[in-house]
């Protein structure tokens, strides 16, 4: 169960399939269409004898949770973000400032064509004709003043708002993996190799800090330190958890989410891991860096981190 990191876990599974000799070539990734997420009609399978039926939004009650209900009860993702903000003293101002930076970096990256090499344009037919969809829709120009006007989205008196949380998006992303021998046989020059990955568990109530333990575990397995990492892609599920992860691990913001993150681009749950990896690999090559890190929190109480080494 790795909802938020599903496509990053797919990359991990593909790596293991190749390492064990079971496969030579694997396409790994994920898709998501949150715009088509359904509503559920509870207890309707055998019909209602009398009374009202209640529609339940699958994005909230049946969304990326997965914690054992008998142990933890139902905890919404927004509540976990509030829990992190409260427990680790991440202020509303801290969250809004981070959100403004994310949006600004996304906007600048789009303006400068940074994502063009990693986006596959899709032809869209409408009543007015056909156009090529080739630009992310999520980023919004904003400011500290504008964000300060937003009301808490999940808890009365809280600090987590729609403006300092990730957007809900549609996306598909994938990467191609193969063994070194197969790449040589096909004349394919690889961009990078997977060094290691780590998947950890933690209290679902503060799932947002999962990347802390996962990153430390991955670095230990790789025999590296944070100073060795040239570029970091941290999924920004919420500003509260992003700020705490960055603080606790001491991430250098000059090499963390340099083109913005999920608060601007959005978090298409099933595709995010592969999207982060794609963005990391492209930027790592542009900077001629060596090691890159992708890390995410996972609804239900997990965290995942993957370290790659660029090849030139």
LINMO-V585807 format. One record per backbone hydrogen bond with DSSP energy under -0.5 kcal/mol. NH is the residue of the N-H (numbers start at 1). CO is the residue of the C=O. If there is no record, write none. Layout:
NH_CO, NH_CO
This chain:
5_2, 6_3, 9_5, 10_6, 11_7, 12_8, 13_9, 14_10, 15_11, 16_12, 17_13, 18_14, 19_15, 20_16, 21_18, 22_17, 23_17, 26_177, 28_26, 28_175, 30_173, 32_171, 34_169, 36_33, 37_34, 40_56, 42_40, 42_54, 44_41, 47_44, 56_40, 58_38, 60_57, 61_57, 62_57, 63_60, 65_63, 71_68, 72_68, 73_68, 73_69, 75_73, 80_76, 81_77, 82_78, 83_79, 84_80, 85_81, 86_82, 87_83, 88_84, 89_86, 90_85, 91_89, 95_91, 96_92, 97_93, 98_94, 99_95, 100_96, 101_97, 102_98, 103_99, 104_100, 105_101, 106_102, 107_103, 108_104, 109_105, 110_106, 111_107, 112_108, 113_110, 114_109, 116_113, 118_115, 119_115, 119_116, 121_119, 122_133, 124_131, 126_129, 129_126, 131_124, 133_122, 133_131, 134_132, 147_143, 148_144, 149_145, 149_146, 150_147, 153_160, 154_160, 158_155, 161_159, 165_162, 166_237, 167_262, 169_167, 171_32, 173_30, 175_28, 177_26, 177_175, 179_24, 183_179, 184_180, 185_181, 186_182, 187_183, 188_183, 190_188, 193_309, 195_193, 195_307, 196_307, 198_305, 200_303, 202_301, 206_203, 207_204, 209_206, 210_207, 212_209, 213_209, 214_210, 215_211, 216_212, 217_213, 218_214, 219_215, 220_216, 221_217, 222_218, 223_219, 223_220, 224_219, 228_225, 229_225, 229_226, 230_291, 231_291, 232_255, 233_293, 234_232, 235_233, 235_295, 237_235, 239_164, 242_238, 243_239, 244_240, 245_241, 246_242, 247_243, 248_244, 249_245, 250_246, 251_246, 253_251, 255_252, 257_232, 260_257, 264_261, 265_261, 266_262, 267_167, 269_267, 271_268, 272_268, 275_271, 276_272, 277_273, 278_274, 279_275, 280_276, 281_277, 282_278, 283_279, 284_280, 285_281, 286_282, 287_283, 288_285, 289_284, 291_228, 292_308, 293_231, 294_306, 295_233, 296_304, 298_302, 301_298, 302_298, 303_200, 304_296, 305_198, 306_294, 307_196, 308_292, 309_193, 310_290, 311_191
